[in-house]
Amino acid sequence: MINEFTEHIQNQLKTLPDTPGVYQYFDAEGLLLYVGKAKNLKKRVTSYFSKEHDNGRLRLLVSKIHTIKTTKVNTELDALLLENNLIKSLKPKYNINLRDDKTYPWIIIKKEPFPRLFHTRQRRKDGSEYFGPYANVKVMFTLLDLMRDTYPLRNCNLDLSAEKIKKGNYRECLEYHIGRCKAPCVNKQSEADYNNNINKIRAIVKGDLGNVLRDLKQEMLHEAENLQFEKAEGIKQQIDTLSNYQAKSTIVHPSISNTDVVSIITDEKTAYIHYFKIYSGTIINSQTLELKKKLDETDEELLLFALLEFRARFNSASKEVIVPFNIELQLTDCSYYVPKIGDKKHLLDLCYKNALAYKLESETQLALTNPEKHTDRIMAQMMKDLRMKEQPRRIEGFDNSNIQGSYAVSAMPVFIDGKPAKKEYRHYNVKTVEGPNDFATMEEVIFRRYSRVIEENLPMPQLIVIDGGKGQLGAAMESLKKLDLVGKVTVIGIAKRLEEIFFPDDPVPLYLDKRSETLKIIQHIRDEAHRFGITHHRNKRSRETFKTELSEIKGISDKTAEKLLLEFKSVKNIKEAKFEELEKVIGRSKTELIRTYFNDLINE
């Protein structure tokens, strides 16, 4: 395939180095299309031009490439870091898109004499300390209130430099009189004491409550020994407040400390990655990133991209990262751990549940605000999961019902855009099969259905779902072969026991995630086929078993016969009933038909 590209591209490929690095693709007008990393630049970049790509967007990207630029680095990890920075700063058209339209707030300890503590949405390089960001604003305000109640701080914006305080230009304000500030502006609180409180606040916001509580207890005992009972009581109240907060915020084992946790859920177009920052058994940061996929990015690539973003945002230096699967590329400042059991596994599961909740909320909002886009997403995911060439906009399912071969029927529900189209449902009374032969029944019904579709030019489904395993699927394929439809429509079978998905001529079944939308739609079709088939089967069986001598009378319907039997209880009683009694129930004309029929039998 490489020969198909211009001499200009071929010459660029020949000069690529066999080293780790980052490559950038530009179109003919110099627009940056894509940024990627590689362990070996020559092998990676050449692979784009040496094979056919299944992904349509990837084929389009390759067709637009005009210029290739590379940057050599020492290691693959360096390549990952550089790629991550370039994607975030340059936002190339074909790279994953970090959907982050919210500006989350931070807690700031301002760099100034007697530092203030407050929240902000603007993070500046002013030497101040920023903690966060906080996706849950309620948690942030709860934490701020806790720290302010425990350690009174100033909230004014006065310049409290030593010179200004010494001049005596300031007076105590209302905050001092209500106990929310100790008035450092008039030297009623020393800078050392104030900064000691700031150090404790810094420890609290980092999640290090254990050391703070230990120091406070020692301080309380010291004051009590010196008979300073009021001060000791004040410190005890601080301890109680912090202990109560710790009890509410500690949701994992205290031994799990200074750890990051990430989990990921992906569909056809989007990845949702949730992050926990753990310190001393407490989740001190929690956030979900939504990444818009552009090409065939792997879960590992997406997780690494998000992990680097999270660690930068939250200024994390955790040495351990709990991940859902093994990651090949090792970061230099931490190690990965994939838990199988225990507290860390529970923590990973909780992280996954948060990502799932975010995904479901996003999908619900999309379904409400843009139902067409929501449907497109589901159809695209089904196409990918079931290895289809086109989206399954119309799906037809089949299920058979019989009792020991009697009253055999088949049901065909129809789904359009993933939803039941009940006006399109059909049922079939089996005509050519005798006895309990499920395979022959399926073969007959499939042939009848799709021979009619062809003859009458009816809409052809993109997907046929057969309720059953390999046997029923094979029977359906026999009819489709006769109709020359093999390869023109996707056909699958679903086995009930393990929810296995079977494809024709493939002995290995497909197991879809039990939570996937694709499996849920297939199960819904199967359940609808079963429900619709059972209902029709029950109605047919009732009609067949209701047949009595009355059913032989021309002009007397099953409904009329049922009405008479309800009134007179038996055919014998109907024969012996007076004309007037029958007339009251079914009218004169039908009474005459019944009288004539039974009189003729007597005369015979």
Summary of the structure (lengths in Angstrom):
residues: 604
radius of gyration: 37.3
end to end distance: 90.5
largest distance: 133.7
contacts: 1778
relative contact order: 0.05
helix: 48%
strand: 19%
